[in-house]
Amino acid sequence: MPSYNWTDRFVNDALETPRPLQYAILDGITACVFDNYTEQMNYSAAHNADTQGQRIDMTNWATLYLPLSSAPHVNISALGGGNPLSAMFRPGFDKNDVADLCHPSHPDITSNQHRRWSDSFTRIQRGTFFDRPSFQPTIAHDFYYHDPIEGRLQSSYVDVEAELEEMRDDPKHKHSTFVMVGGDGLAIHRINPFWRMGKAG
């Protein structure tokens, strides 16, 4: 098991000062990603007392700088206001016009499901199911790795809400009109109810 000093050095090395940004960034919108991490240290299989060993819970998170080239003609700040989501759709847009297109039984959806199943089985027979196309991104995105949020995981809504507040209040995000947040399935599961409660704005 790793020691506390090893973990401390590892985290400090990971937080080494990043290099200067290599590209122009979007204005008005920022992004961050987060995931939890648990470390158990100095435990012994021969010892069964609760006081033996140490456990550290934390959430690691990073700021992702979005390149201007990904949306060069979009004014993100102009989408702000009382109801910023309304500015994301064209005037006169009615969601009922496209609702049927999202139904599981829509012909386009079912035909695509059948095509994907057929393609998957064909690739399994050929032994190429796990082959992946080579892809080289046009931009190597820059990240800024923050200090971990100690004592927090994604196992509770309270923890995730506290993590979101800390990320939103960080100087790299608090002046943004929008903040994009990425996490694993459990994190997104915890975030979704905040939309209904009006806490995700």
N, C-alpha and C positions, 0 to 999 in steps of 0.2 A: 504494500500500500504506500502511496506517496506520503511524504511528511508535510507538515504545515509549511515549513520553510521552502520546500521544493515548490509547493503550490503558490506561495507568495512570490517567489522569483519568477515562476512561469507566467503568472498574471501580469507582473510588472514588465516582463519582456514583451508580452503581447500588446501592452499599452504604450509601446515605444512611440515617440513622436513621429507622426506620419510625414511623408514627403509632401511638398507643395502640390496643389491641384494641377493636373495636367490638361484641363479643359475648362471651357466656360460652362457655368451651371445655370439651370433654370431659376428664375426669380419667382418668389411667391409660393413655392411648394418645396417641401423637403421630405425625405423618406428615412425610415429607420427599421431595423430588424432586431428581433429579440428571441431568446430561448433560455430555458432554465438549465441549471447545472448543479448536481449534488456530488460532493466528494466525502468519502468516509476515510479517515486517516488514523493510523496508529492503533488499529484494531488487532486483536489476537484471537485466533480460533480457540485457543485454550482458555480464554477468559470470557466469562458470561455476565459480568457485572455491567449495569447500565452506565456506570461512571467511567468505564474503560474506553478509550478512543475518543474521537472527535468527528462530528459531522458538520459540514458547511453547505448551506443552501444559498444559492444566488441565481440571479438572472443576468446574463451577459447581453449587452446590446451595443449596436453600432449605428452611426449615421451614414447613410449612403448619399453621395452627391450625384444628383441627376443631371446628365449632360444637356446643355442647351440644344445640341444637335438633334435630340430625340423629339423635340417639339419647338422648332425655331420660330414659328409664327403665332404661338399661342400666348395670350396675355393672361396668366393664371390669376393675377391679382384682381383683374376685372370680374372674375367669377364670384368675388366676395359679396357681402351684403346680407340682407335679411334672410334670403333663401338662395344660397349659392348653387344648390343642386338644380334649380330651375334654369340656370344659365347654361347647363350642360347639354340641353336638348334644344332642337330647333323650335322656333315659334310655332304654336299650333299643334305641337306633338301630342298625340293621344296614345297612352300606353295600351289601350284596348285594341288599337289597330294591329299591334304585334303580339298580343297575349296568346293567340292561338298558335303562333309560330313556336312558342316555348312549351306547348303541351307535349307530354311524353308520347302520345299517340300520333303526333303530326307525322305525315309521310316522310318528310325530309329527315326527321330525327330517327325514325325506325329504320329507314333505308341506310342511314349512316351507321347505326348500330350493327345491322346485318353485315355491312361492308367491313367494319372493323373486326367483327368476329371471324369472318371468312379470311381476312388478311392475317389475323393472328394465328389461326390454325395452319394456314399455309406456311407461315414462317416457322412455326413449331416443327412441322414435318421436314422442312429444309434445314433445321438446326440453326436458324438465323434469328430466332425470336429476340434474343438479348443483344443483338448487334445494334449499335447506335450510330447515327450519322456524325461525322466529324464536323464540329462547328467552332469557328473562331470569332468571338465578338469583335465588332469594329472598334469598341472603346473598352479599355481596361478600367472599370469603375473604381473610384477612390472611396475608401471607407475611413471613418474616424471611430476608433474603438473607445468607448466610454468606460469609466470605472464600473465594476459590477454593482448591481442593486442587491445588497446583501440581505439575507433572510427572507427573500421573496421567491416564489415559484409560480407556476401557472395552475396549481392545483386548487385554487380558490378564486372566486370572483373578486374578493377583497384585494388579494395580491395583484391581480391583473389590473384592477382599477388604479391601485397605487402606482404600478409600473407605468401605466399610460400617462398618469398625471406627471410623474417625474420626467418622462420623455418629452411630453408636451411643453413642460416648463423649462426645459433645458435651453440655454442661450442659442443653440443651433437650430431650434425649432419654434420657440415661442413667438417669433415675429412672422411666421409663415401663415399664409391664408389657409393652406391645407397641409396636413402631415399624413403621408402614406405610412402605414404600419404593416410589417410582414412578420409572420410567425408560423409555428407549426399548427396542425389541426386543432389541438387542444386550446392553444392560445386564441385562435380565431373563434372557436366555440365559446370561449369566455367573453370575447369582445362583442359578438353579435347582439346579446341582450342590451348592451349599452346604447345601441341605436334606438331600440324601442323605448328606453328610459330617457332618451335625449341627452345622454352623457358622452356621446362620441363626437360631438361637434367641435 
